[in-house]
Amino acid sequence: MTGLGLGAGALPAAEGAAATLADVLIYRDGDRVRGRLMERVGDTLVFQSEKFGLLKVPAAMARVEQGALPAASKLMTGQQATQVISPPSDHAEPTESAEPVGWARFSPYALTQAMRELFGPWHGRFAVSSEIVSDRTERNNTMVEARLNRKWTADEVEGTIRFDYTKTEDVTTKDVVKFNGSWRRDLKRRLFGVYRPSVEYNRAFKNPAGVFTDYILVQQEIGAGVNVFTTPQRKLRVGLSENLFDVWVMQPVSQHTARTSESVFAEVEWTLPWKLRLTERGVWYYSFANNTDGWENRIELNKKLTETLSVAIRHETRHNNPDVRTQDYTLLRLLIGLDF
């Protein structure tokens, strides 16, 4: 009876010790994960989760509340309780931090962890959007996008590459590859500078005259502005830029033109409840040399389903940027993304 009573008494003691000793990883949006903080490497927290295995989280995105040891006079230590209630075993159960096997290697979580190991301090998203319509015509629309970004104390770098392809009745009506880059540096007194290069290669554009024209558009934007809001939940930036546009028409007749244009821009980043995030960038262009204007706008509402999966609705529009030889468009897309 004495040994049985000791084992029964040690069980709640062990449970209490485990609960007290557990660390809690608290994300910026309020999500909590139980486990153990293993180490802090630079600006990255290495956290062993009870459910999700080993996590590597940027310190700016989360914080850790570390558990306290139980009082020795009230509870046995976890090691003592284990010695009483846990008989030795020659076959230890595999832990959740073990490498995934079989089809588990292709789970969203495993893919995200592999991409985090590959890109290290860089973060981003791999997103796809596809549509197949069969009514009066057969249409197949596919978009694939990859984005990488990294933040330092005063600098933020981001790069996005996108492939957009549409086929209607076995005829290619859209075939665009586009790269966008951005480097923003925060200065004193809420000021910042920005450099945004972009390259667009369109191989299925029909100009206003009805002639198919392949072109390459290179845009370089250099500007400065002010951070109106800088809280983690709300960011608003406005500024002025000088833009250089280079257009190479590949066919039917090769030609190259270059022009400049001034612009006003605004950028919004808004963190909303229920893991929603709203981002928008609007630009209005005006050329004093040619007395012409144009604009473009992109707004996206993103919803995180899990730590690795997200869904987004995006609306884009562009008009007369920089002239009629490049494609104007309005685009509304539903995207599914893998975050890392």
TAFENCOR-V781458 format. One record per residue. N is the residue number from 1. RES is the residue in one small letter. SS is DSSP state (~ for helix, > for strand, _ for the rest). PHI is phi in whole degrees, -180 to 180 (* if undefined). OMEGA is omega in whole degrees, 0 to 359 (NA if undefined). Layout:
BEGIN
N|RES|SS|PHI|OMEGA ; N|RES|SS|PHI|OMEGA
END
This chain:
BEGIN
1|m|_|*|181 ; 2|t|~|-66|180 ; 3|g|~|-65|180 ; 4|l|~|-65|179 ; 5|g|~|-66|179 ; 6|l|~|-65|179 ; 7|g|~|-65|180 ; 8|a|~|-67|180 ; 9|g|~|-73|182 ; 10|a|~|-75|183 ; 11|l|~|-62|176 ; 12|p|~|-64|178 ; 13|a|~|-65|179 ; 14|a|~|-65|179 ; 15|e|~|-64|179 ; 16|g|~|-66|180 ; 17|a|~|-66|180 ; 18|a|~|-64|181 ; 19|a|~|-67|182 ; 20|t|~|-73|185 ; 21|l|~|-81|184 ; 22|a|_|-68|171 ; 23|d|>|-86|180 ; 24|v|>|-127|174 ; 25|l|>|-90|184 ; 26|i|>|-111|178 ; 27|y|>|-76|183 ; 28|r|_|-64|180 ; 29|d|_|-89|176 ; 30|g|_|101|178 ; 31|d|_|-64|182 ; 32|r|>|-125|178 ; 33|v|>|-132|179 ; 34|r|>|-87|178 ; 35|g|>|165|184 ; 36|r|>|-140|173 ; 37|l|>|-75|183 ; 38|m|>|-83|180 ; 39|e|>|-167|175 ; 40|r|>|-123|182 ; 41|v|>|-111|182 ; 42|g|_|62|179 ; 43|d|_|-104|182 ; 44|t|>|-122|175 ; 45|l|>|-94|176 ; 46|v|>|-101|190 ; 47|f|>|-126|177 ; 48|q|>|-91|182 ; 49|s|>|-84|177 ; 50|e|_|-70|185 ; 51|k|_|-109|190 ; 52|f|_|-111|180 ; 53|g|>|77|184 ; 54|l|>|-83|180 ; 55|l|>|-115|173 ; 56|k|>|-121|189 ; 57|v|>|-123|174 ; 58|p|>|-59|182 ; 59|a|~|-61|179 ; 60|a|~|-73|184 ; 61|m|~|-97|184 ; 62|a|>|-160|174 ; 63|r|>|-137|184 ; 64|v|>|-122|170 ; 65|e|>|-101|185 ; 66|q|_|-88|181 ; 67|g|_|-73|179 ; 68|a|_|-108|178 ; 69|l|_|-66|178 ; 70|p|_|-72|178 ; 71|a|_|-67|184 ; 72|a|_|-66|182 ; 73|s|_|-75|185 ; 74|k|_|-109|186 ; 75|l|_|-127|172 ; 76|m|_|-77|176 ; 77|t|_|-72|180 ; 78|g|~|-59|181 ; 79|q|~|-68|179 ; 80|q|~|-64|181 ; 81|a|~|-64|180 ; 82|t|~|-66|180 ; 83|q|~|-65|183 ; 84|v|~|-81|191 ; 85|i|~|-102|184 ; 86|s|_|-113|176 ; 87|p|_|-71|179 ; 88|p|_|-63|181 ; 89|s|_|-132|179 ; 90|d|_|-84|183 ; 91|h|_|-122|181 ; 92|a|_|-77|177 ; 93|e|_|-71|177 ; 94|p|_|-67|180 ; 95|t|_|-85|182 ; 96|e|_|-72|180 ; 97|s|_|-85|179 ; 98|a|_|-65|180 ; 99|e|_|-65|178 ; 100|p|_|-66|181 ; 101|v|_|-126|177 ; 102|g|~|62|181 ; 103|w|~|-68|179 ; 104|a|~|-62|178 ; 105|r|~|-64|183 ; 106|f|~|-105|176 ; 107|s|_|-71|179 ; 108|p|~|-55|181 ; 109|y|~|-66|181 ; 110|a|~|-65|178 ; 111|l|~|-64|179 ; 112|t|~|-64|179 ; 113|q|~|-62|179 ; 114|a|~|-65|179 ; 115|m|~|-70|177 ; 116|r|~|-66|177 ; 117|e|~|-65|182 ; 118|l|~|-71|187 ; 119|f|~|-95|176 ; 120|g|_|61|184 ; 121|p|_|-74|178 ; 122|w|_|-83|178 ; 123|h|>|-125|181 ; 124|g|>|178|183 ; 125|r|>|-153|171 ; 126|f|>|-113|188 ; 127|a|>|-126|178 ; 128|v|>|-135|174 ; 129|s|>|-146|184 ; 130|s|>|-140|180 ; 131|e|>|-146|175 ; 132|i|>|-125|184 ; 133|v|>|-122|177 ; 134|s|>|-132|174 ; 135|d|_|-134|175 ; 136|r|_|-74|177 ; 137|t|_|-133|176 ; 138|e|>|-101|182 ; 139|r|>|-127|178 ; 140|n|>|-132|185 ; 141|n|>|-125|182 ; 142|t|>|-135|175 ; 143|m|>|-134|177 ; 144|v|>|-126|184 ; 145|e|>|-140|175 ; 146|a|>|-130|182 ; 147|r|>|-133|175 ; 148|l|>|-128|174 ; 149|n|>|-150|178 ; 150|r|>|-147|181 ; 151|k|>|-119|171 ; 152|w|_|-115|181 ; 153|t|_|-62|183 ; 154|a|_|-122|184 ; 155|d|>|-125|174 ; 156|e|>|-141|181 ; 157|v|>|-120|180 ; 158|e|>|-144|176 ; 159|g|>|-139|181 ; 160|t|>|-134|174 ; 161|i|>|-125|186 ; 162|r|>|-138|174 ; 163|f|>|-120|184 ; 164|d|>|-124|186 ; 165|y|>|-136|178 ; 166|t|>|-136|176 ; 167|k|>|-128|179 ; 168|t|>|-126|182 ; 169|e|_|51|178 ; 170|d|_|63|176 ; 171|v|>|-115|180 ; 172|t|>|-72|180 ; 173|t|>|-109|175 ; 174|k|>|-150|179 ; 175|d|>|-153|188 ; 176|v|>|-126|170 ; 177|v|>|-116|185 ; 178|k|>|-137|175 ; 179|f|>|-121|175 ; 180|n|>|-126|176 ; 181|g|>|-124|180 ; 182|s|>|-156|172 ; 183|w|>|-133|180 ; 184|r|>|-120|179 ; 185|r|>|-124|178 ; 186|d|>|-79|179 ; 187|l|_|-111|181 ; 188|k|_|-75|176 ; 189|r|_|56|175 ; 190|r|_|67|178 ; 191|l|>|-87|177 ; 192|f|>|-151|173 ; 193|g|>|-118|184 ; 194|v|>|-143|172 ; 195|y|>|-131|185 ; 196|r|>|-130|173 ; 197|p|>|-91|176 ; 198|s|>|-149|178 ; 199|v|>|-133|179 ; 200|e|>|-130|178 ; 201|y|>|-117|183 ; 202|n|>|-113|184 ; 203|r|>|-110|180 ; 204|a|>|-149|181 ; 205|f|>|-103|176 ; 206|k|>|-106|183 ; 207|n|_|-74|183 ; 208|p|_|-57|178 ; 209|a|_|-82|179 ; 210|g|_|86|181 ; 211|v|_|-101|177 ; 212|f|>|-69|186 ; 213|t|>|-134|172 ; 214|d|>|-91|181 ; 215|y|>|-146|171 ; 216|i|>|-122|179 ; 217|l|>|-112|176 ; 218|v|>|-116|179 ; 219|q|>|-122|175 ; 220|q|>|-125|182 ; 221|e|>|-117|177 ; 222|i|>|-123|185 ; 223|g|>|-153|179 ; 224|a|>|-149|181 ; 225|g|>|-165|183 ; 226|v|>|-130|174 ; 227|n|>|-83|180 ; 228|v|>|-75|175 ; 229|f|>|-119|181 ; 230|t|>|-135|179 ; 231|t|_|-75|179 ; 232|p|_|-60|182 ; 233|q|_|-89|184 ; 234|r|>|-136|176 ; 235|k|>|-134|177 ; 236|l|>|-139|179 ; 237|r|>|-127|175 ; 238|v|>|-132|182 ; 239|g|>|-173|179 ; 240|l|>|-122|182 ; 241|s|>|-142|169 ; 242|e|>|-111|186 ; 243|n|>|-120|174 ; 244|l|>|-117|180 ; 245|f|>|-109|172 ; 246|d|>|-121|180 ; 247|v|>|-122|174 ; 248|w|>|-109|174 ; 249|v|>|-86|186 ; 250|m|>|-87|179 ; 251|q|>|-156|7 ; 252|p|_|-77|179 ; 253|v|_|-124|182 ; 254|s|_|-73|176 ; 255|q|>|-160|181 ; 256|h|>|-137|175 ; 257|t|>|-134|177 ; 258|a|>|-135|178 ; 259|r|>|-152|179 ; 260|t|>|-118|179 ; 261|s|>|-156|175 ; 262|e|>|-89|181 ; 263|s|>|-153|172 ; 264|v|>|-119|182 ; 265|f|>|-134|175 ; 266|a|>|-142|180 ; 267|e|>|-128|182 ; 268|v|>|-128|170 ; 269|e|>|-131|188 ; 270|w|>|-130|176 ; 271|t|>|-94|185 ; 272|l|>|-113|176 ; 273|p|_|-62|178 ; 274|w|_|61|176 ; 275|k|_|60|177 ; 276|l|>|-99|178 ; 277|r|>|-140|181 ; 278|l|>|-111|176 ; 279|t|>|-129|180 ; 280|e|>|-151|172 ; 281|r|>|-139|178 ; 282|g|>|-121|182 ; 283|v|>|-135|172 ; 284|w|>|-118|182 ; 285|y|>|-102|173 ; 286|y|>|-146|180 ; 287|s|>|-103|177 ; 288|f|_|-69|181 ; 289|a|_|-72|185 ; 290|n|_|-114|183 ; 291|n|_|55|177 ; 292|t|>|-122|179 ; 293|d|>|-137|178 ; 294|g|>|-164|181 ; 295|w|>|-155|171 ; 296|e|>|-150|182 ; 297|n|>|-148|176 ; 298|r|>|-139|179 ; 299|i|>|-132|183 ; 300|e|>|-140|174 ; 301|l|>|-112|185 ; 302|n|>|-113|179 ; 303|k|>|-125|177 ; 304|k|>|-83|176 ; 305|l|_|-82|174 ; 306|t|_|-138|177 ; 307|e|_|-69|183 ; 308|t|_|-116|184 ; 309|l|>|-111|178 ; 310|s|>|-146|176 ; 311|v|>|-130|185 ; 312|a|>|-142|171 ; 313|i|>|-113|184 ; 314|r|>|-127|175 ; 315|h|>|-123|179 ; 316|e|>|-129|174 ; 317|t|>|-146|177 ; 318|r|>|-146|181 ; 319|h|>|-140|174 ; 320|n|_|53|183 ; 321|n|_|-130|356 ; 322|p|_|-92|181 ; 323|d|_|-155|187 ; 324|v|_|-73|180 ; 325|r|_|-79|175 ; 326|t|_|-109|193 ; 327|q|_|-78|167 ; 328|d|_|-85|181 ; 329|y|>|-158|168 ; 330|t|>|-131|189 ; 331|l|>|-134|174 ; 332|l|>|-127|186 ; 333|r|>|-135|168 ; 334|l|>|-108|184 ; 335|l|>|-120|172 ; 336|i|>|-115|187 ; 337|g|>|-125|173 ; 338|l|>|-111|183 ; 339|d|>|-91|176 ; 340|f|_|-148|NA
END
